[in-house]
Amino acid sequence: MAGLPKVLFALFLTMGMFLTLAFVGAAQDVLIDPIDPLPVDVQTPSIVLQPVFDMIDANLIALPADQEILKTDFENAVTLGVLTPEQAVAMLELVQWTSLVDPEELTNAAAAIETILAELISGALTPEDDPIAELTNLLNALATPAGTLTAIGKAGASDEVLDQVSSLVAGGVPPGILVQITKKGLRDGLSMDEILAQLDALAASIPEEGEPSAWGTLAHDITGEGEYRDQEQNENVSGNEEPEEESNEHGASNGNKDDNPGNGQDKGKKDK
């Protein structure tokens, strides 16, 4: 019995050592844990481009659909690093975007900007090229029918495409939209027949006089960049063949594959 206190003392001492070691280990773990850095205010393209977006919205006659296309194209170009926000502002200032009130001038300005942005994004224009100078040249070309044809011809369009473009300009289609569609087709490696088919589809979609038209959205739809194209592709991938069959059934009437692609303007007149 006399040795019992010594045994208890040794037991308590051992337990105390274990507790001490455990406490020290826990303290070391706490000290080793890295300290979370303070949050950094990341400048995303949307934030950086807010002044550009504000300028686009400042034009009160521009249709929202066309405004959204411009915003998306600017954001894509800045995100890829092929355009700076300052250059984006300069492009809008060059076309005097905020003060444009004529619908055709507005459409041509938007189409010209989107054409240059598309060429930057695709690599047809490099970051070393001056987008402001390229836009200036394109705007000068759009000022006259002859200049429009020259711009498309230099890009590689055939005589048949040039004839169709002349016909559509005479029918009231803004030249900038025709340049946008044609140059995109050439960049994408489409054949002349395929480009003519797209122009036929545009001719069949010309709105009645006095009706508002989101030309930018129409051009994106015809070239396969519109929302309905994405939806159609998603439906076909999911196994629903009906949209694809319907597209095939109506393809000829929409001008997708036309045996006589040069008569797009006649089609537009008949539809009216």
C-alpha positions in Angstrom: 0.0 0.0 0.0 2.9 2.3 0.6 4.0 2.1 -3.0 0.5 2.9 -4.4 0.9 6.7 -4.3 4.1 6.3 -6.3 2.3 4.2 -8.9 -0.5 6.7 -9.2 2.0 9.6 -9.4 3.9 7.8 -12.2 0.5 7.2 -14.0 -0.5 10.8 -13.7 2.9 11.9 -14.9 2.7 9.7 -18.0 -0.8 10.9 -18.8 0.4 14.5 -18.4 3.3 13.9 -20.8 0.9 12.5 -23.4 -1.5 15.4 -23.1 1.4 17.9 -23.3 2.7 16.2 -26.5 -0.8 16.1 -28.0 -1.2 19.8 -27.3 2.2 20.7 -28.8 1.4 18.6 -31.9 -2.0 20.4 -32.3 -0.3 23.7 -31.9 2.2 22.9 -34.6 -0.6 21.9 -37.0 -2.2 25.2 -36.4 1.0 27.1 -37.0 1.8 25.1 -40.2 -1.6 25.7 -41.8 -1.1 28.4 -44.5 -2.8 31.7 -44.1 -5.5 32.4 -46.7 -4.5 35.4 -48.9 -6.7 38.4 -48.9 -9.2 38.4 -51.8 -7.9 40.1 -54.9 -10.3 42.2 -57.1 -10.0 40.3 -60.4 -10.8 42.4 -63.4 -12.8 40.2 -65.7 -13.4 41.1 -69.3 -17.0 42.0 -68.4 -15.9 44.5 -65.7 -13.1 46.0 -67.9 -15.5 46.3 -70.8 -18.3 48.0 -68.9 -17.6 51.4 -70.5 -17.8 49.7 -73.9 -21.1 48.0 -73.0 -22.4 51.4 -71.7 -21.5 53.0 -75.1 -23.4 50.2 -77.0 -26.4 50.7 -74.8 -26.3 54.4 -75.2 -27.7 54.1 -78.8 -31.4 54.1 -78.2 -32.5 52.9 -81.7 -30.2 49.9 -81.8 -32.1 46.7 -81.3 -31.3 44.7 -78.1 -30.5 41.6 -80.1 -27.8 43.5 -82.2 -26.4 45.1 -79.1 -26.0 41.7 -77.4 -24.1 40.4 -80.4 -21.7 43.3 -80.3 -21.1 42.9 -76.6 -20.4 39.2 -77.0 -18.0 39.8 -79.9 -16.1 42.5 -78.0 -15.9 40.3 -74.9 -14.6 37.3 -76.9 -11.9 39.4 -78.6 -10.7 40.9 -75.3 -10.7 37.5 -73.6 -8.6 36.0 -76.3 -6.1 38.9 -76.0 -6.5 40.1 -79.6 -8.1 43.4 -78.7 -7.7 45.9 -75.9 -10.6 47.6 -74.1 -9.2 50.9 -75.3 -9.3 49.7 -78.9 -12.9 48.6 -78.4 -13.8 52.1 -77.3 -11.9 53.6 -80.3 -13.9 51.4 -82.7 -17.2 52.6 -81.4 -16.0 56.2 -81.4 -14.8 55.8 -85.0 -18.3 54.8 -86.2 -19.9 57.5 -83.9 -22.0 54.7 -82.5 -23.8 56.7 -79.7 -25.0 59.4 -82.2 -26.1 57.2 -85.1 -29.9 57.6 -85.8 -30.2 56.3 -89.4 -31.1 52.5 -89.2 -29.0 51.6 -92.3 -26.0 53.5 -91.1 -26.3 51.8 -87.7 -26.6 48.4 -89.3 -23.5 49.0 -91.5 -21.5 50.3 -88.5 -22.4 47.2 -86.4 -21.7 44.8 -89.3 -18.4 46.5 -90.0 -17.3 46.2 -86.4 -18.4 42.6 -86.1 -16.5 41.7 -89.3 -13.3 43.1 -88.0 -13.8 41.4 -84.6 -14.5 38.1 -86.3 -11.3 38.4 -88.3 -9.4 39.1 -85.1 -10.9 36.1 -83.4 -10.4 33.8 -86.3 -6.8 34.9 -86.8 -7.4 36.4 -90.2 -6.1 39.6 -88.5 -3.3 39.4 -86.0 -2.9 41.5 -82.8 -0.1 43.3 -84.7 -2.6 44.5 -87.2 -4.3 47.8 -86.4 -8.0 47.1 -86.0 -8.8 50.8 -86.1 -7.2 51.1 -89.5 -8.9 48.0 -90.8 -12.2 49.3 -89.6 -11.6 52.6 -91.3 -10.8 50.9 -94.6 -13.9 48.8 -94.4 -16.1 51.8 -93.6 -14.7 53.6 -96.6 -15.5 50.6 -98.8 -19.1 50.4 -97.5 -19.6 54.1 -98.4 -20.1 53.2 -102.1 -21.5 50.1 -103.9 -18.3 49.9 -105.9 -16.3 49.9 -102.7 -18.4 47.2 -101.2 -17.9 44.9 -104.2 -14.2 45.7 -104.2 -13.9 44.7 -100.5 -15.7 41.4 -101.2 -13.9 40.7 -104.4 -10.5 41.2 -102.7 -11.5 38.7 -100.1 -11.9 36.1 -102.9 -15.6 36.2 -103.9 -16.6 35.0 -107.4 -18.3 37.0 -110.0 -21.6 35.1 -109.3 -21.3 36.2 -105.6 -20.6 39.8 -106.6 -23.6 39.8 -108.9 -25.8 38.5 -106.1 -24.4 41.1 -103.7 -25.2 43.9 -106.2 -28.8 42.5 -106.5 -29.3 42.4 -102.8 -27.9 45.9 -102.2 -30.4 47.2 -104.8 -33.1 45.3 -102.9 -32.4 47.2 -99.7 -30.0 45.0 -97.8 -27.3 47.0 -95.9 -23.9 46.4 -97.6 -22.3 45.8 -94.2 -24.4 42.7 -93.7 -23.5 41.3 -97.1 -19.8 41.9 -96.4 -20.2 40.2 -93.0 -21.9 37.1 -94.4 -19.6 36.8 -97.5 -16.3 37.3 -95.7 -17.3 34.9 -92.9 -18.1 32.2 -95.5 -14.7 32.8 -97.2 -12.9 32.6 -93.8 -14.8 29.3 -93.1 -13.7 27.8 -96.4 -17.2 27.6 -97.8 -17.6 27.0 -101.6 -19.1 29.8 -103.7 -22.3 27.7 -104.1 -22.6 27.5 -100.3 -22.1 31.3 -100.0 -24.6 31.9 -102.7 -27.1 29.7 -100.8 -26.6 31.8 -97.7 -27.2 35.0 -99.7 -30.4 33.3 -101.1 -31.5 32.6 -97.5 -30.9 36.3 -96.7 -32.9 37.4 -99.8 -35.8 35.2 -98.6 -35.7 36.8 -95.2 -35.8 40.5 -96.2 -38.5 42.1 -94.1 -41.4 44.1 -95.5 -40.8 47.8 -95.8 -41.3 49.5 -92.5 -40.8 46.4 -90.4 -37.9 46.5 -87.9 -35.2 44.0 -88.5 -32.3 42.8 -86.3 -29.9 42.4 -89.2 -27.1 41.3 -87.0 -29.2 38.5 -85.6 -30.3 37.5 -89.1 -26.8 37.4 -90.4 -25.7 35.2 -87.4 -28.6 32.8 -88.0 -27.8 32.4 -91.7 -24.1 31.8 -91.0 -24.9 29.3 -88.3 -24.0 31.4 -85.3 -27.5 32.1 -84.1 -29.2 30.7 -81.1 -31.6 28.6 -83.0 -28.7 26.8 -84.8 -27.2 25.9 -81.4 -30.6 24.6 -80.2 -31.0 22.6 -83.4 -27.6 21.0 -83.0 -28.4 20.1 -79.3 -31.6 18.4 -80.3 -29.9 16.4 -83.0 -27.1 15.3 -80.7 -29.7 14.1 -78.1 -31.2 11.7 -80.6 -34.2 13.7 -81.7 -34.1 13.3 -85.5 -37.3 15.3 -86.2 -35.7 18.8 -86.3 -33.0 17.5 -88.6 -35.6 15.9 -90.9 -37.6 19.0 -91.0 -34.5 21.0 -91.9 -33.8 18.7 -94.7 -37.4 18.8 -96.0 -37.4 22.6 -96.1 -33.7 23.1 -97.0 -34.4 23.7 -100.7 -37.1 26.3 -100.0 -34.9 28.2 -97.6 -32.1 28.4 -100.1 -29.7 26.0 -98.4 -29.1 24.0 -101.6 -30.4 25.8 -104.6 -29.9 24.6 -108.2 -30.0 28.2 -109.3 -28.4 30.2 -106.5 -28.0 33.4 -108.4 -31.7 34.3 -108.2 -31.9 35.0 -104.5 -33.4 38.5 -105.1 -36.2 37.0 -107.2 -37.0 34.7 -104.4 -37.2 37.5 -102.0 -39.7 39.3 -104.3 -41.9 36.3 -104.7 -42.1 35.8 -100.9 -43.3 39.3 -100.6 
